[in-house]
Amino acid sequence: MDLRFTPEEVAFREEVRTFIAENLPRETRERMRLGYRPKKQEIIDWMRILNRKGWAAFNWPQEYGGTGWSAIQRMIFLEENLAAPAPELLSFNITMIGPVLIQFGTQAQKDHFLPRAKNLDDWWCQGFSEPGAGSDLASLRTRAEKDGDHYVVNGQKIWTSTAHNADWCFCLVRTNPNAAKRQEGISFLLIDMKTPGVEVRPIISIDGSHHLNEVFFTDVRVPVENLVGEEHKGWSVAKYLLGNERTGIARLGSSKAAIRRSKEVAKEVRMKGRPLIEDQAFRTRVAQLEVDAKALEITQLRVVSAYAKAGGNKPDPVSSVLKVKGTELLQNSSELLMDVGGPQAMAVWQAELAAMANEPEIGPEWAPQMAPAYLMLRAASIYGGTNEIQKNILNKAVLGL
Amino acid sequence: MDFDLTEDQRLLTESVGRLLGDTYGFEQRKQLLKTPTGWSEALWAQYAELGLLGLPFSEDHGGFGGSAVDVMLLMQDFGKHLVLEPYLSTVVLGGTALRLAGSADQQDEILPGIAAGERRLAFAHYERQSRYDMTDVLTTARANAGGFVLEGAKATVLHGDSADTLIVSARTAGGRDDEAGLSLFLVDANTAGIARRGYTLRDGSRAAELSLSGVQVPREALLGQQDNALPIIRRVVEAGIAAGAAEVVGAMEAMQAMTLEYLKTRVQFGKAIGENQALQHRAAEMMIALEQGRSMAMLAAMMVDEPNDAERARNISMAKVGVGQAGRFVSQNAVQLHGGIGMTEEYAVGHYFRRVMVFEHLYGDTAYHLDLLADQVA
């Protein structure tokens, strides 16, 4: 047992950090540092910069244009990217559909979609959840009926993140409603969002942003060659996707960035006549979050290293620990940052709209995104399997209850 | 980065596990608690035979040349079995002081004796009024022709009742709370003027209060530099935190295992209580806390030999906070999920609970270390 990073790993971190510092567009970094989410084009630009470097498909095998990095290297890369802060790699493309096609796709699917996914020529979204199928995903009802060399899809998906940006959707659909078990009649389809009958309706979330959508399918014709894996066996594809490597699920770099930012702003605002950063109650809160972050960092290294040792193809249920603690920390650090902002963080201030009208800012430049980040991150313990579901997983898979 | 055990470490944990499995059953331990010293000389000799008492010492001193990670693994096993022998005070605290501050002569004289199981040390630093403040030392050492004369009193000296050699801190200069002016002395526990009052801590382990009245020690009793012992005292306390943190991890593992077993076997309302989701989630939260605590004990082991003082102290404080909070969460919930049986002296979970509770209140509690960390936020 050796708990230190190897010199090679330290050097790798330095290489990643330097590359990001030198190549991330300054305007993107500055907006993200103030808490703004990257624009669509900023995400595309950054993914293409990384792809030119050969790093976009950071978790794919080398034969498909991936990096061949170790699990520790992948973790370091993701952490540095988050901490920069740089736009996150589009997970739908890189950690979801890419590995799924590599595992289950036909040669034609791989040849066509993989290079486009890693260059973000296609923006993918995930059509899993439905109004009646949230945590209980297997109760999904969107129907796909075979008609010659097409499937005809009818139904509705919900909570579809970035569907309004998306070119393609990977979708779970029910191809056999009469199967003995609910999981047995589901198939995994790739749907072109431009197909007639696909309608995207925005859902505005409590942070005021348009990130989520409802997607309606009305007699949408999908060529049979867009089936991934075997017909009716989509559940195992979905399980592979959901259980696939969860390096980075803790999103620790993002929490660290928020803690760092809290300290920066706490030097500018005051408490009882002194800078807030000198207030012991505030400092204790920061210290607690830094302790939590440190514990999470080591737990993450342990999970990643065990995953690598196990051959890197079996999802480790202990990664549920990372999901729970990681999202708690994300929420707590965003809460701290908003509290530092205080009343200034409460104003609704949309920089883009104000810029068009040439209006002066309301409040300091650090304030506008504090509350939206806090509000949006309430979702962190809901998406990707709620934290309660994670605890169920731990009970079943680890504790045997 | 490598979390696997080496072959040596695997052998170490296997042999320790076997020995403790045979000798440290709950009933066997209860018998030990009733003996005058509160621990077993016979087992101490077996630890020596297995090489455990010299684990972190160099081979020149009859040791194993083991690392902080080796000590962590051993302490985890000790925690799992609630071992009562004076390992922490002798090998970890005493051994660290000697390794870091001892002259060649002092090391040659004492370390091989520890490794052979012939000598036992105690670290007599904290005092009644000092709580967790390391510089709050009122005991004095006045130089005279024969060396030094110690005057004062020491509190919470772990295993101070059975040690043959005491490492005593005292002021050779300065006043209460001054960082400078502290010195350490190696003192024969039977020196005239030392009165020891042994007592039992809440977890059944032993400690002593010392009073020092005109205790004459020779010049060579000085351990390390005169007036400049604080850096060594800090290192000794940090080593105690790292080792104790691992012990807490072992205790948490034991409590978690007992609780899971209980959840699966205790039947109420016609089903195992572990079928209730409220209790399942509590069990999952215990597991999460245990794993986070384990990570922090690893952090302590990783950092305890770090040469940069500020970096080391900061990480050890983080570990003390993390392990303290995890330990409290796991032990409180272990009792809660057991219900009434968890409250009884006859059942083991309460004994683990008290071991974790005692360690949390040694070397700075959670609030103390969190405050130290808060002081550094900038």
Boltz contact constraints between the chains, C-beta under 6 A:
constraints:
  - contact:
      token1: [A, 1]
      token2: [B, 3]
      max_distance: 6.0
  - contact:
      token1: [A, 1]
      token2: [B, 5]
      max_distance: 6.0
  - contact:
      token1: [A, 1]
      token2: [B, 69]
      max_distance: 6.0
  - contact:
      token1: [A, 2]
      token2: [B, 2]
      max_distance: 6.0
  - contact:
      token1: [A, 3]
      token2: [B, 298]
      max_distance: 6.0
  - contact:
      token1: [A, 3]
      token2: [B, 302]
      max_distance: 6.0
  - contact:
      token1: [A, 5]
      token2: [B, 1]
      max_distance: 6.0
  - contact:
      token1: [A, 72]
      token2: [B, 1]
      max_distance: 6.0
  - contact:
      token1: [A, 280]
      token2: [B, 374]
      max_distance: 6.0
  - contact:
      token1: [A, 283]
      token2: [B, 374]
      max_distance: 6.0
  - contact:
      token1: [A, 283]
      token2: [B, 377]
      max_distance: 6.0
  - contact:
      token1: [A, 284]
      token2: [B, 370]
      max_distance: 6.0
  - contact:
      token1: [A, 284]
      token2: [B, 374]
      max_distance: 6.0
  - contact:
      token1: [A, 286]
      token2: [B, 377]
      max_distance: 6.0
  - contact:
      token1: [A, 287]
      token2: [B, 370]
      max_distance: 6.0
  - contact:
      token1: [A, 287]
      token2: [B, 373]
      max_distance: 6.0
  - contact:
      token1: [A, 287]
      token2: [B, 374]
      max_distance: 6.0
  - contact:
      token1: [A, 287]
      token2: [B, 377]
      max_distance: 6.0
  - contact:
      token1: [A, 291]
      token2: [B, 318]
      max_distance: 6.0
  - contact:
      token1: [A, 291]
      token2: [B, 321]
      max_distance: 6.0
  - contact:
      token1: [A, 291]
      token2: [B, 322]
      max_distance: 6.0
  - contact:
      token1: [A, 294]
      token2: [B, 318]
      max_distance: 6.0
  - contact:
      token1: [A, 295]
      token2: [B, 292]
      max_distance: 6.0
  - contact:
      token1: [A, 295]
      token2: [B, 295]
      max_distance: 6.0
  - contact:
      token1: [A, 295]
      token2: [B, 296]
      max_distance: 6.0
  - contact:
      token1: [A, 295]
      token2: [B, 322]
      max_distance: 6.0
  - contact:
      token1: [A, 298]
      token2: [B, 295]
      max_distance: 6.0
  - contact:
      token1: [A, 298]
      token2: [B, 298]
      max_distance: 6.0
  - contact:
      token1: [A, 298]
      token2: [B, 299]
      max_distance: 6.0
  - contact:
      token1: [A, 299]
      token2: [B, 291]
      max_distance: 6.0
  - contact:
      token1: [A, 299]
      token2: [B, 292]
      max_distance: 6.0
  - contact:
      token1: [A, 299]
      token2: [B, 295]
      max_distance: 6.0
  - contact:
      token1: [A, 302]
      token2: [B, 3]
      max_distance: 6.0
  - contact:
      token1: [A, 305]
      token2: [B, 3]
      max_distance: 6.0
  - contact:
      token1: [A, 321]
      token2: [B, 288]
      max_distance: 6.0
  - contact:
      token1: [A, 321]
      token2: [B, 291]
      max_distance: 6.0
  - contact:
      token1: [A, 324]
      token2: [B, 288]
      max_distance: 6.0
  - contact:
      token1: [A, 391]
      token2: [B, 281]
      max_distance: 6.0
  - contact:
      token1: [A, 391]
      token2: [B, 284]
      max_distance: 6.0
  - contact:
      token1: [A, 394]
      token2: [B, 284]
      max_distance: 6.0
  - contact:
      token1: [A, 394]
      token2: [B, 287]
      max_distance: 6.0
  - contact:
      token1: [A, 395]
      token2: [B, 280]
      max_distance: 6.0
  - contact:
      token1: [A, 395]
      token2: [B, 284]
      max_distance: 6.0
  - contact:
      token1: [A, 399]
      token2: [B, 260]
      max_distance: 6.0
  - contact:
      token1: [A, 399]
      token2: [B, 283]
      max_distance: 6.0
  - contact:
      token1: [A, 401]
      token2: [B, 274]
      max_distance: 6.0
  - contact:
      token1: [A, 401]
      token2: [B, 280]
      max_distance: 6.0
